[in-house]
Amino acid sequence: MTPVRTWLGYPYPLGATWMGNGVNFAIFSEHATGIELCLFDNIEATEENFRIPVTERTDQIWHVFLPDVGPGQLYGFRVAGPYDPEHGMRFNSSKLLLDPYAKAIAGEVIWADEMFGYAVSDKKEDLTQDFRDDAWGVPKSVVIETGFDWQGDRRPGVPLHTSVIYEVHVQGFSKLWQEVPEQLRGTYAALGSPAAIDYLKKLGVTAVDLLPVHAHIDDKILVDRGLTNYWGYNTIGFFAPHAQYSSSGQTGAQVSEFKSMVRNLHAAGIEVILDVVYNHTAEGNHLGPTLCFRGIDNLAYYRVHTENPRLYVDFTGTGNTFNLLHPHTLQLVMDSLRYWVLEMHVDGFRFDLAVSLTRNHGGFNKLHPFFEIIQQDPVLSRVKLIAEPWDVGVGGYQVGNFPAPWSEWNGKYRDAARGFWKGDEGRIGEMGYRLTGSPDLYQHNGRRPSAGINFVTSHDGLTLNDLVSYNEKHNELNGDGNNDGDNNNLSWNCGVEGPTDDPQINALRERQRRNFLTTLFLSQGVPMLLGGDEWGRTQKGINNAYCQDNEISWFDWRHDEKQNQFLEFTRKLIWFREAHPVFRRPKFFQGRRIRGSEIRDVMWFNPGGSEMSDKEWASPFVRCVGMLLSGDTVDVVNFEGEPIRDDTFLLLINAHNEAIPFVLPGQENLEWALILDTMDPNGFLAEPGKFASGEDVDLRGRACCLLQLVRGAQAQARAESWKKRPVEFPPLSAEEERARRK
């Protein structure tokens, strides 16, 4: 066998880097005593054909240069050091390890006891080291060619406050879509195909938020049940696109395919946001496998208990927490983020369980180095940064507490909207905040309405169709006895659990779905739509479909008439928002006369045509309100400083079961056009209804209406109705309201 030539190499950049005249390999380990680089001829190889000692070490970076190696080379590392779990050391050179900086990963784990660093069947559990080799059954890192023809790619640069985000799974979106060539279905290529782009453009979304595309592992417990980790929140490679979503191969072609997808989406004006999971890895708790980080430097990469380093701190519910308090681990996360922006051209990130990334030893810390590094970074501070502002640790719910320039998944919006439309008591006051961009959450630290990513449903929970069809979760197919998934769904089945032939219940469910989306897209802030909700996808009551890589999760593109009707309604709603800047203001409303004018930008009315009183806002029984938005304010201007003007609109929402006559506000001689009524199966009316100020609009039970001022001065509409009358609300509990449906 011809020996492999080795040169000293460089400590930077980390990972495997093709330099034109060879490949530089660099890997960090603070506590290792030795490292070997292993080269493989092909993905089927059961053992390495070369094992090369890495002897050069610069500032805890081990490095070597191989002049005779190029792109496509498969490799891994073996790292030697103490195996002493009780002191947090888990080195085991019998285990082949992935490169933490691998830009591509080929193969999957073939689960066996050898994948664990300890003797699985030993009564001492992880305290007894396993010496069997596992190279035959673990994925391999791949050296890639970084060159790619971006064809002048330009980022769309959509302002966040004008964005409409579409949350979607790469594979599930196109797996069953006959408009896409069969060999491309379920891949990056499919999502970047003409059919997909045409669909997304017609829908009106400005960004796709992709469920995790970082290389991930299917947990052994799921594989044993015949399932997979479909969602992908089980990362093992923070730089590598998941190879199983590629139609063109695993040895580097997946990188080019991902880039092509981004380039095609950008050309259509659609941004790409990645759901990223830096809070934990696929290696699990102290009884998990040794695949990468654990075997390279356990104490550096994971947070362990100070008093018992054998065990991991777990703020994520997955068994471990990535250690962003260590400078090299924090560096890895920052390098990964920059790589996806600079090399892969993505436009932003949604950070899973983001609170766990910002915990120091005392809890959530707004001055955490993670925040500070991103804030000053000239690359990362300019992309879209969206936090899932909670984790499972003590004090983990931090909605509203992230600093600028961060946006957040607004979990309070979701809960308020769900509770309101199911008729819960005491929701009206909070709905006022949520409709206006949640100033109670985001205004205090200088952020804007776009700090809130509003949503009613997401991948994690019931679909919109199921939200109005099920009271309880139905996760039996996951194999955990229906014990997984959140029990608090704030859902209402409208009278029957699951599918029904009852036409009244089905009509109510359809109306509730229109209510939810109308509320979502006419609220200030950034709307996020769960992919498939635009036509009514169901998961049959499963609210935790993380392991359902099948028809439960895949889009069924065979739409019936009702589904096509709802799709058309959703499209019109999104494009209506795009056409009217009053529904996507970059600034919060003031709710009072704007300085320098007599204009009030937002006003609130009760059904009697009077302004809402403090007593009504605080009442647990008020479930109906009108929100007037002034389109002629002067506080929102374009780049040249000219005011952005719009029409004046009145949104009426009624979560009572009974119809309520709503007196239209304003002085005499005004005319309003009723343009949207969720009682109508089409939502938007083919022939708008005409109403004079002071007239009653028949606001039906569990419905909302949108009216547009079409005649008269906008200033005259900003007044209590000239025919206002007293109004009372029945003191009914939520249970009583829902019972009245019958």
N, C-alpha and C positions, 0 to 999 in steps of 0.2 A: 504494500500500500504506500503510495507516494505521500510523504509528509506534507502537511499544510504549512506554508510559510506564514510566519507571524511577525508583525512589527509592534512597536510599543503602543501605538494608538493614542487617542485623545480622551480626556475626561468629559468632554462636551462636544456635541450634544449627546444627551443620554439616549439609550436605545441602540438600534442598529441603523446606521446611516450609510447609504450608498453614496460614495464620493467621487465616482467616475473611474478611479484607479483601484477600487477595493471597497471594503465595508469596514467601518469603525463600529465596534461594540463597546458600550459603556453602561455599567449598572451600579447602582448605589447599594451598599450594605455597610452599616456601621459596626456590626458585631460579628460578621462572618470571619472565619479563619482561612477560608480558601474558596475559590470559585472556578468552575470549569465550564467552558462553552462547548456545547454538543451540537454537531451538524448532522442533518439527516438527508438522505438522498431523495426520499419521497414520503408522502403522507402515510403510506401503508407500512413503512419501515418500523419494525418492532424494537430496534435499538439504533443508537447513533453509529455512524461510520467513522466519525472523528470526535475525539474528546480532547479539548485543548485547554491546558491550564491558563488561567488569566492571572498573571503575576504582577502586572503594573497596577499601582494603587495611588491615586492622587486625591487627597481630601475626602476619603471614604468612597470614592468612585473607582471601581475596578474597570480596566479598559485594555483592549487589544485591537489591533488592526490586521485584517486578513486581505492581502492584495489579490488573492486568487479567487475571491468569492464575489458574487454579484446578486442582483435582484432575483427573487424567486427562491433563494436559499431558505430552507427550513432549519430552525435552530431552537435551542432551549438552554437553560442553565441548570447546573447542579451546584448547590451552595453548602459548604461544610461549616460546621460550628457546633457549639454545645446543644445537645438535646436535653433540656432541663425545664420542662413546662412549669414547674413550681416557681421558677424564677423568670418565666416569660420567654424562655429560649426554646425554639422549635425547629432548629436546623436539622436537615436530614438529606444527605447527599445521595441517598437512594432514590429520591423523587426528582423527576424532571420538572422544571419550573418554567412558566411563561415569563417573558420579558415584560415588566410593567409598562414599558414604553413601546411595545410591539405595535406597529402600524397596521398589521394584518395578522389574523390568527386562522389557522387551518385545522379542521378536524373537530371532533367532539369528545367529551369524556365517555369512555366505555367503563361504566361503573363496576368496580370490584374493590375488595378490601385493600388492594395495593395502593389505591389513590389516597389513602389516609396515612399520615405520618406516624401513626401509632398502631399497635396490634389491636385490631377491632374487637376480637373475641377475648382479649385478656381481661381478667377481673380488675386490673388496675387502670383500665381504660387508657386514656391518653398519656399515662405516666410510663408506659412501656413502648419503646421505639420499635417501629416496623422497618426491617432492613431489605424488604423485597423491592425490586426495581419496578417502576410503573410506566416507563417510556412507551411501552406498547399500547397504552390505553389513554393517553392524555393529548390534548391539542398541542400544536407546535406553532411557534412564532415564525413570521415570514418577513424576509427582507424585501422591501418594495422599491419600485421605481417611482419617484415622486413627480416626474414630468407629466404634464397634462395640458391639452389645448383648451383653455377656458374660452376662447373665441371672444375675447373682450368682455367677459362677464362683468356686469355692474350690479351692485346690490340695489334692490328696489328702494330701500330707505323709506319705507312707509312710516309716517309719524304714528307713534303708538296710539294716540287718542283717536285716530281714524282707522285703526286696525280692526279686523274681524278674524279671530283665530279659530282654526278648525283642528280639533284634536283627533288624531287618527293613528292607527297601527299600520305600518308599512305592509305587512303581509295580509292582514284581514281586509284591507281596503279593496284589493283586487283579486283575491284568491279565487273567487267564483265569477269574475267579470268576463263575459264573453266578448266584450268590446276590445279586450286586450289579448294578444297572441298567447296561446296556452303556455308556451315555454317561458313567458315573462310574468305570468300571474303570481302575485305575492312577493314581488321583488321591487328593488329600487327603480329598475328600468320601467316597471309598470306605473309607478307613481309619477315618473317623469315623462310618461307617454303622452301623445297627443290627445287620446281619449280622456285620460285623467285630468290633464290641464284644461281641456275644454269644459269638463264637468265642474271643476273648481272655479273657473272663471265665470261660468254662467251662474253658479251659486252665489258668487260675490265675495268670497273670502279673500283675505289679503295675506294670510300666513297659514302654513300647516305646522302644527305642533306634533312632532312625531314621538310616539311612545318609544322607549329606549332602543337606540340602534347601536350602542356600544356592545361589543362582544360579550355575550353572557352565557351562563351554564344552566342546563336543566338539572334541578335538584334531584338527588338520588331517590328521595322519598316519592317524588312525582313520577319519575321514570318507572319505579317499581309498581306504580298504580296504572301505568299506561298513559300518563299525562306528561305535559311539558310546562316549562315556565314561559307561557305564551307572551305575557306582557313584557318580560325581559328585565324586571327590576332585580337582577342577580348578576351584576357586572363582574367580569374578570379581566377585561381589557379596555382601558379608558381612552385609547387612541385608535382602536380598531373597529371599523364598521362590522356589524354582525354578518358573518359570512353566509349564513343560511338565508339571508334576504337578497342574495346575489344570484343572478341568472348566468353569470359569466365565469364562475369559478371561485376558488378559495385562496389561491396562492398570490394574491395581489390584485386580481381583476376586480374584486369587490370594491376596492378603493376608487378605481376609475369609474365604476358604475355609479357609485354614490355621488361622485363629483358631477357626472353627466346629469343625474337627477336634479341636483342643485342648479346647475347651469340652465337646464330647460325650464325649471320653475321660475328662476330669476328672469329669464327672457319673457315670461308671461306676467311679470310683475308680482309674483308670489314669493313671499319670504319663507325661510326654513328655520324653525325653532326646534331645538332638541330637548327632550326630557332626559335629564342627566342624573345619574345616581352615584354621587360621590360620598354618600353618607355611610355606605357599607359595601362589602364585596360578597362574592359567591362562596367564600370559604367558611361562612357560618360561625358557630360558636367553637368552644374548645374541643368539641368532638367532630368538627367538620373536616373536609379534605384539605390536603396541602397541595395547592396548584400553582401558587405564585407568591403573593406578598408574605404569607405566613412563613414560608420556607426561606425567604430572602432576608427578612429582618422583622420578625414579629413585633418586637417592642417599638420599632419605629413606625410601622404602618398601622397598628391597631391600638386603641385605648384599652388598657388592662386595669384591673383593680389594683390600687396601690398596695393594699394589705394582702392580696392574693393574686399575683400576676398570672397565675394559671388561667384565671377566668377573665372574660372580656366585659367591659362596660357596654351596655346595650341600650342606646337611646332610640333604636330603629325598629325593634321587634323582630330582627333577623338573626340575632346571635352575636353580632359584632358592630363596632362603630369605627369608621376610618379616622385616623388620628391626625387631624389638621393642626394639632398643637405642635407637631414635629415639623421642623423647617423643610426637610426633604419630602415629606408627604404633602405638605402644603405646596411645595414647588411642583410636585407631580400634577396636582390638580390644576394649578395655574398654567403649566406647560400644556396640559391636555386641552384646556379651554382655548388657549391661544392657537393651538394646532387646528382645532375645529373651525376657528374663525379665519385664520390666515391661510391655511392649506386647503380646507374643505369648504370655505366660503359660507358657512352658516351665519344666520342673522341674529341668533339669540339662544337663550337657554331657559328652561324651566327646571329649577333645582328641587328634586325630590327630597322631602323631609329636611328642608333647608335649615331648620333650627339646629339640627344636630351638627351642622357644619360650623356653627358659630357659638358653640358652647365651650367655655373654659371650665376650670374646676369648680366655679361657682354657679354655672348655668348659662343661659342665653346672655350674650355680651355684644352690645352694639359697637363696641370698640375692638372686636375680635380682629386679629390680623387678616382673616379672610375678607372682611369688609374693607379694611384699609388698603389692602393690596389691589383689590378690584377698583376701588374708588380712584386710585392714582394711576392705574394702568391705562396707557393711551389707546390700547386696543379694546380691552374688555369693558371699560367704562362707557364705551360708545355703542355697544350692542344691547339688545333687549334682554334684561335680567329679571326673571320672574321667579319668585320664591313660593314654594309650598310652605306656608309660614307656621308649621307645626312639626312635632315629632311625638314619640310616645313616652318621653321622659317627663319627670316632674317639671312643671312650668313650661311645658312644650307648646302650648297654644299661644302664638304670638301674632295673630292677625292684627295688622295696623302698626306694628312696632318695628318694622324694618326701615332702615334709613334710605334716603335718596342715594342713588338713582333707582332703587329697587321698586319693582311692582310686585304684587302679591296675588295669589289665588285668594279671592275674597270669599272665604267659607261662610262668613256672616251673610253675604248676599244670598248664597245658595239656601241657607237655612231660613232666612226671612221670607224669601219668595215661596219656598215650599210650604212653610207654615201658614203664610197668608192665604194662598190659594186653596189649601185644604180646610180653611176656615178657623184656624186656631185663634184663641183670644189674644188680645194685646199686641197685635203685630203691626197696627197701622202706623204708629210712631216710627218704628224701625224702618218700615217700607218707605217712609218719607226720606230717610237718610239714604237708603239703598238706591232709590230711583234717581237721586241727585248726585251720585258718585261717591257716596260714603264719606262726606266731609268729616264726620265724627271720628273716622279712622285715620285719614290720610292728610288732612289739612294742617294738623298741628305742627308738623315738621317740614313744612314747605313743599310737600308733594302735591300732585295734581290729581284730577279724577282718573287719569290713566294709570295711577298707582294701583287701582283695583281691577283685577281681571275677573269680571262678573261671569258667573256660570250657574246653571241650574243642575246640570248633570255633567259627569266626567267619566273617564274610563273606570274610575274607582267608585262603583256604586251601580244603581239601577239606571237603565236607559230612560229617556223621556217617556217612551211608550209604557215601560214597566212601572215608572213612577206613578202613573195614574191607573195602573191595573193590578197592583199588588200592595197589600198592607204589610206583608212579611217577606223576608228573603227566602229564597229556595235554592240553596247551594249544595244540595245533596250530591250532585255529580262531581263535586270536588273531592269527595272521599273523606271529609272530616266530620261527618255526621251533622252537617249544617251548623257547625259551631264556628266556622270562619266567617268573615265579613261583618260589617257593622250592623248592629240590631236597630240603630236609631236612624231610620231612613226618611222620616217625615213624609212618608208616602200615603196615598189614599186610593183605594181601589174603586171608588165610586159606587160601591155596593156589592160587588162580587169579586172574589179572588180569582185572578187570571182571566183567560179568554171567556167570552160570553156571547150568546146570540141575542141578548136583550138590546133592542135598538136604542132605547133611552139611555142605558148605561154607556153604550158605545158612543152615542152622540155627545154625552157629557165628557167622556174621556177625550174625544177629539177636541172639544171646546177647551178643556183644561190644557191640552198641549198647545193650542193656539194662545191661550192666556199666558202660559209660561214664556213662550218665545216672543210674544208681543212685549211683555214686561222686560225681557232680557235685552232686546234690540232697541227699545226706546228709553233705556236707562242710560244715564251718564256713566262713563267708564269704558272699559274695553270688553266687548262680549266675546265669550268663547263658546263655540258650539261643539258638542260631542258628535263625531262623525257617525252618520246614520240617523241621528235624531231629526234631520231635515225631512225624512220621509217616514220614520216610524219603526226603526229597527228594534227588535226585541231580543232579550237574552233569557226569556221564559222565567223571569223572576230571579235570576242569578245576579247578585250584587257584588260578586267578587270573582269575575271570570278570568282570573290571572292565569289559570292553567287549562283553559278551554280553547285549545288550538284546533277548532273544528267549526261546524256550521253555527254553533252557539255564538261565536264571536265574528265569524266572517260575514261580510256584507252579502246579502241576497239581493241581487240587482233585478230580480223579477218582480217589479212593483205592480200592485193592483191599482184600480182607479182611485181609491181613497188615498193610497200612498203617493201617487203622482199629484193628486190635488194638494196634499200637504206639502210636498216638495215645492210646488209652484208658489204656495203661500209663503214658505220660508224664503225663497228667492226674492219675491217681491218685498218682503219685510227687510231683508238685508240691503237691497238696492234703494229702498225708501230711506233707510238710515243714511246711506251714502249720499243721497240727493239733498238731505236736509241737515246742515251743520248744527242746528239747534239741539240735535240729539247726540252730538259728539263734540261737545265743547272742550277746549283745552284747559279751561279754568272752571273753578267752582262757582256756582250761583252765589249771589250775595243775599238774595231773599228780601232785599230792601231797596229803597231808591238808590240807584247808582250815582255816585258823586258826579256832579256836573250835568245831571239830567233828572227827569221825573220818572224814569223807567224802573220798574221792578221786574227783574229777570225771571222770577218764578213766584207763583202764587198758588195757594191751596184753597179749595172750596169744598163745602159739604153739599149734600144733595139738595139742600134748600137754596143754594145760590149764595150763601154767606161764606165769608172766610172761616176756615177752620179755627175753632177756639182751642185754648190749652186743655180745657176739659175733654173735648172730643179727641184730641191727640192722645190723651192719657187713658181714654176709656177702653176697657177690655172688649167692648161689644161693637165698636165701630170697625166695619170691614169694607167701607166704601169711601172713596175720596176722588176729587178731581185735581189734576195738576196742570196749571197753565204755564206754558213756556213762551216767553216773549222773544220774537225773532228779530226785533229792531234794536237790540242792545248795542252799545258802542264800546263795550269793554273787550270784545274779541275782535282782533284785527288780523289782516293778512301780513305777509312779509313786508309789504310796502307801507304798512300802517293804516290801510283803509279798513273800515269796519266791515265785518262779515255779517251780512244781514240775511234773514230768513223770514218765513211766515210765522204767525203765532198759532200754536196748537194747544188743544185741550185734551188730555188723556184722562179718561174716566175708568176706574177699576172698581169692581164690585164682587167681593168674595162671599156675600150673603147668598143664601139659597134662593131668596125671593127677588123678584124684579123691584127696582127702585126708580121712580121717576126723578130725573136729575134736572134741576132748573139751571139753564145755561147762564153763565155770568155775563157781566158787561152792561153798558148803558143801552138805551134804545137804539133801534135802527142798525143793528149789526146782524150779519148773516154768517152762520157757521155751516160747513159742509161735513156731514158724517161720512168719512172715507174708509173707516175700518170698524168692523163689528165682529167680534169673535163668535157671536151666535150664528153668523153666516158661515157655511162650510168652506167658502172661498176666502174668508177673512176680509180681504179688500172688496169693496162693493163696486159692482160694474156701473151702477148709477148712484152716485153719492146722494144721501138724503140732505135736504135743505131745512135749516132751522133758524129761526130768529132768536136773538138774545131774549131771555126771559121765558122761552118755551121749554117744555119738558122733553128730555130725551128718555125714551123707555130703555133704561139700562137693565138688561135682563140679569137674572141670577147667575152667579159665577161666570161673569163675562166682562169684557172691557171694550171700550169704544174710543176711537180717536177722531177728533173733529179739528177742522182747519178753518181759520178765519178767512172768509172770502170776500166780505164786503164790510167796509167801515174802517175807521182808524184803529190801529193796534192799541193805541193808548186808551181808547174807550173800552177795550175788552178787559183791561186790567182794573176791574172794579167788581164789587159785588153786584149780583143781578138786580136790575131795576124792579124785578118782580120776586124778590127773595121772600122766602117763607120759613117758618120754624120747621125743624125736622127732629125726629126722635128715632133712636135705634133700638130695636128689641133686645132686651138683656138675655141673649141666648149664649149658652156655652158652645164650644166647638162640637161636642157630641150631639147637642140638640140641633145645631145647624146641619150637621151631616145627616142626622136622622130625618130631617124635613125633606130630604130628597125623595123619600118614599111617599 
